[in-house]
Amino acid sequence: MKKIIQRPAVKISFVLLLGFVWLSYSFPLNTLSAKKQKVIDHAKWQTTQDVTYDGSYRKIDYPNGDVPADVGVCTDVIIRAYRAIDVDLQVLIHEDMVKNRAAYQKRKKTKVLDTNIDHRRCPNMITFFERQGARQPITKNGADYLPGDIVFWDVAAGHVGIVVDDKVKGTNRYQVVHNIGLGPMQNDFLFQAKIVDHFRWGLD
């Protein structure tokens, strides 16, 4: 009988391959785009700030207007996060409302356009992202909601948050950053209320 000789090089290569697979599973490579990472990092940074939930009407600059840094609502989390990549939703939403006012009136009827507040309203944000072709399916599978996705819930007059890159332990879903009344926070909120819209926009 011919003796079979196992070649050490082949054995070592196989062991290395197994090691790489284990590392990839245990410590996934960062596949997020630079823009997406900046937006997510800024959203997470907001959770470290002392922000009082306050939706009072305030006059702000245009463009790049913002309410004082120590106040804000859920939409401000999204607006501020996108400004980390120099995307001004205040301008983008206002300009789209000027050109396509009828589309926005379907969700939020307003007598006059107002750059101080229009972009901070959930219905207007939804219409804008919808018109950008950014809508994603609404499902009950956590894996369908990826880091950087924007999610709207049926809470009060509307609620919005952004999916970040930290998974909920023992699940296939990610945590979200949102401000539901106690300032920006990061937690497992994705399926805690009825989801009414889901978007993926501008970060790839």
N, C-alpha and C positions, 0 to 999 in steps of 0.2 A: 504494500500500500504506500502511495506517495505521501510523504509528510507535508502538511500545509504549514507554511511559515507566515505568521502574522507580522506585517510590516509596521514597525513602531511609528513611522511618519503618518500612516493612515489612521492609526489609533489615536495619536495626538491630535490630528486635525478634527476627528470626530468629537473628541472631548472638548476642544476649543469651540466647536460649533454649538454643542450643548450649552456651554457656558455663556455664549453670546445670546442664545435664545432665552436662557434664564434671566440674564441681565436686562434684556429688552422687555421682558414681561414684568420684572420687578421694578425697573426704573425706566419707564417709557421715554423715548427720545422726544425732545421738544420739537413738534412739527408745526407750531403756530407761526404765522407770518409776523414780521417785525411790527407791523401796524396793529395787528390783533393783540400782540403781547403788550404793547404800550397802552392800549385802551383798557385791557383787563387789569394791568398793573395799576393804572390810575383809579379804576373803580375800586379795587381792593384797598388802595391807599386812602380813599375817601372814608373807609370804615374806621380809620385811625383818627379821624378828625372829629371835633366836637361841633356837631351840626344840629340845630333845633329845627324840627319840622314846622314850617311856616309857609303857607301858601298865599299870604297876603299879596295884594297887587302892589307892585313897586315899579317905578320908572327906572329903566336901565339903559345903558348905552346901546348903540347899534352902529356897526356890527360888534361882535364879541362882547355883547352885554351879558352881565350876570348879576344876580342878587348877591348880597353880602355873603362871604364865604362861610359864615357861621349859621346860615339858614338855608333851607332848601326843601324840595319835595322830591317825589320819586323820579319825575322827569329830569330834574337837575342832575341826578346821578348819571344819566345817559348823556346829557348835553356836555357836562364837564369831562366825562371820560373821552368823548370824541374830540374834544378840543386838545387832548394830549397829542393828537396827530393832525392838528390844525384843520379840523373839520368843524365848521360853524353851523350847527343845525338851526340856530336862530335865523341866519341869513337864508339858508337853503329852504327852510319851510316857508318863510315869509315870501320869498321870490316865487315859489311854486304856488302859494295861495293867491298871489297877485295875478298869475297867469291862468290859474284854473280854480277860481273861487267856488264855482258850482260844485266841484268834486268835494270840497271841504265842507260846504254847507249841508251835505247829506248827513254828516255825523255831528257837526257842531255849528249851529246857526249863530252867526255874529253879524251885527249891523255894520261894524267897521273893522278893518284889519288893524292889528295892534302889535307892533314889534316888541312890546314889553312883556306880552303874555302868551301870544298865540302858539309859539313853539313849545311852551311849557304845559300844554294841554294834551292829555293822552289821545283824544280823538283825532287831533291834528297830526300827531306823530304817526298814528296808525295809517291815516290817509297818505301821508308822505311816503312811508316805507312801502305801502301797497303800490303806490304809483311808481316806485322805483323797481318794481318787479322782485321785491325781496322776500315775499311771503314764503314760509315753509309750512309743511303739514303740522297739524295739531294732533299729537298722539299721546298715548299713555306709556310709551317706551322712553325711559330716561336717556338712552343712548342716542335718540334722535335730536337731542338738544345739546349743541356743541358749544365750546367756549367761544365767547363773542356774540352768541345769539341774543336777540332782544325778545323778551317775552312780556306779554300783556295779560293781566288777570282781571276777572270780574270782581273787583273789590271797590266798594264805595263808588266814586265817580270815575274810577279807572285806576289801574296800578300797573307799573312797569318796572322791570329789572333786567340785569344783564347776567348771562351765564358766565362763570369764571372757570379757571382751569384746575380747581381742586375738587376731587370727587368726594361724594358722601361715602364714608367708610362702609364697605360691604355691599355696595350697590353699583349700578352702571350709570348713574346720573351724577351730574356736577352740581355744586353749590351755586347760588346766585347772590349777587349784590343788589340790594334794593333799599329804599327808604319808605317804610310803611307807617312811620309815625314816631320812631325813636332815633332818627338819624340813620345814615347809611350803615347797613349791617350785612354780613356774609353768613348765609346759613342754608339749610335744606328746605327751601320754600317752593321749589318747582311745582310740586303737585299738592300744595297746601290750599290752593284755591282753584277755581275753574279758569283754565287758560282760554282766552278769547282770541289771541293772535300770537304769531311766532314769526320772527323775521331774522334774516341773515344778510347784513348789508355793509358794504364798503370796507371790509377788512382783509380781503384776500389779495 
